[in-house]
């Protein structure tokens, strides 16, 4: 409903869809626009209880930040809270990391189209990459969006949407190798 309402407002008001001028064009030279819900215009932040998790598998460390920590609902522009949190993550990567490549992976839940979610997750990963790059000089940062294709937990259980799981699936993961 909200997507339809925001599209109707765009049509009625003659305004173009919202675009983030800081997002670089894709390989074809096109900056994809997302039509956002009306609530997003006022910067509503998703209200979730999750914040972050850290896992280690061998030398690989994954810091997962849920989207409510980083972005307003359906946005890809980092919040002030996100910038503070990413400075903390950068400190951890500098102190515990072995150097090399840091991967930044964006994910969404299953709401919206595959194309919409893939674009949103990619733009969110790129926003985190842009914020971390000056904080991690000498490291290679690679951003990738996966949309809804790699959920952490099932979005639907027994045929019913599970909002807590969906909230945990909306995340950005920062993956790096730890020192030996």
Buried (B, 14 or more C-beta within 10 A) or exposed (E): EBBEEBBEEBEEEEEEEBEBEEBEEEEEEEEBBBBBBBBBEEEBBBEBEBEBBEEEEEEEBBBBBBBBBBBBBBBBBBBEEBEEBBEEBBEBBBEEBEBEEBBBBBBBBBBBEEEBBBBBBBBBBBBBBBBBBEBBEEBEBEBBBBBBEEBBEEBEEEEEEBEEBBBBBBBBBBBBBBEE
